Amino acid sequence: MPLTAREYECLQWAARGKTAWEIGCILGVTRRTAAFHLDNARRKLGITTRSQLVARVVNSKSSHH
């Protein structure tokens, strides 16, 4: 199942080391909403750790260029 634009945006911020609270502030949503999007995206991608997340985001960026 593809990621939504918001899920992808949250993943990109998380890959830069931002917490759900920080992502919420950046995007103008609550921490719970940011965490919800992150959890959905991780579940869709089969990601459990932050290092897997960073690797996935980096790899997806390089494959788009």
HELIX and SHEET records of a PDB file:
HELIX    1   1 ALA A    5  ALA A   15  1                                  11    
HELIX    2   2 ALA A   20  LEU A   27  1                                   8    
HELIX    3   3 ARG A   31  LEU A   45  1                                  15    
HELIX    4   4 ARG A   50  SER A   63  1                                  14    
END                                                                             
